[in-house]
Amino acid sequence: MTGTLYGLGIGPGDPELITLKALRLLRAVEVIAYPAPEHGDSLARRIVAPHLPEGRTEIAIRMPLVEARFPAQEVYDSAALKLGEHLHAGRDAAVLCEGDPFFYGSFMYLFGRMAENFRVEVVPGVSSLTACAAVLGAPLAARNDVLTVVPAPLPEAELLARLKDCDAAAIIKVGRHLDKVRRVLEDLRLSADARYVEHATMASQRVLTLDQVSEDAAPYFSMILVHRRGEAWR
Amino acid sequence: MTGTLYGLGIGPGDPELITLKALRLLRAVEVIAYPAPEHGDSLARRIVAPHLPEGRTEIAIRMPLVEARFPAQEVYDSAALKLGEHLHAGRDAAVLCEGDPFFYGSFMYLFGRMAENFRVEVVPGVSSLTACAAVLGAPLAARNDVLTVVPAPLPEAELLARLKDCDAAAIIKVGRHLDKVRRVLEDLRLSADARYVEHATMASQRVLTLDQVSEDAAPYFSMILVHRRGEAWR
């Protein structure tokens, strides 16, 4: 019997925001894999650490993360190979995914390599999108709002075009693109109501207005939420 | 001491997709409230039923749900009044929210009435958006995709304009708007790759291509996911 590969959404950062299903599978599988920086600790592993039993086989998928646009294909090839060996030997494996595996997650690179040859099940998780809204204490979108999720690395002109007609928007992966995003939101007169969130639901969480945050301090995993009406429920 | 009002995201339908935090609060509060139809059972209450202790005070917020565009304001006024009495008496209360409270959720109507006068905390949940992607086994959005969430009740011309330039889209609240949405997706040559999902992660879950589903059978809580490249990871 070949094992199953689980893409486990483990939520945005607070270990209590993991689902019962992810927790059950985390405790049931023999092998776990997780993204990690080239050197140092994995955030995903840290999120589940309070729940992790001893003695698991662990595969750290160490990624030279300059910018996630250019994932090192050979890193995923190698991880897929290792995971495949465990699955062929009948062992179930879980890939830990911050937030939700299919919401801009790097899990898709493994999924694309393994879904044809193995049984792959994705367990959805609480995404950073709704975690940020909860942390802000403001509805993300309501009624017949159109909600647009826009990655900040896009060119300035495209950001402007995409945000021009939005009702509600989430600008993700802000990091070093903050100044560009701020210019766009100022052009559209949306900056006063915009809110910046980093590390939502973690101990290091910060919520700021746009004039309070400086670009060199913004991490890759930061998000700006904005609503044309100021607040979604009005 | 005045009590706290929790907006509890309880996930898309599978009782195992509730978070540890929501479960803890569900067991800790003395009062729970949940949306319900004018007659009959509440879906939200059914989702948490396996986890619910005996002896809670329960408030069913019974809504004549013709179309969620026109929420009966007096129903929320009355629920806010009842919840406020419990909070003033020092009792914590939780409002059960299918999916996530701030992702197009009716919780905002209570939030708008109560956030100024009471301590309100929102616990994010797994939204139907990522649950549908998991059920389909296809990434929702990847890399620098722009993801657009579009409510199906919008006029046909606006749907067309919104979906014309999307990379990835989720069309929510499909129900009786299915034929209109199908026309729009055919115009944009997006219908072949589009997938229809209803009741994601519940026992009654169905995943269909657009030619397999008929409008009179589509419930309000149904969604269509589409990606311009067919699959997000290509």
Interface residues (C-beta under 8 A of the other chain):
Chain A: G9 G11 P12 D14 P15 E16 L17 I18 T19 L20 K21 L23 R24 A68 R69 D100 P101 F102 F103 Y104 G105 F107 M108 Y109 F111 G112 A115 V120 V122 V123 P124 G125 V126 S127 L129 T130 A131 A133 A134 G137 A138 P139 L140 A141 A142 R143 N144 D145 V146 L147 T148 V149 V150 P151 P153 L154 R162 T201 A232 W233
Chain B: G9 G11 P12 D14 P15 E16 L17 I18 T19 L20 K21 L23 R24 A68 R69 D100 P101 F102 F103 Y104 G105 F107 M108 Y109 F111 G112 A115 V120 V122 V123 P124 G125 V126 S127 L129 T130 A131 A133 A134 G137 A138 P139 L140 A141 A142 R143 N144 D145 V146 L147 T148 V149 V150 P151 P153 L154 R162 T201 A232 W233
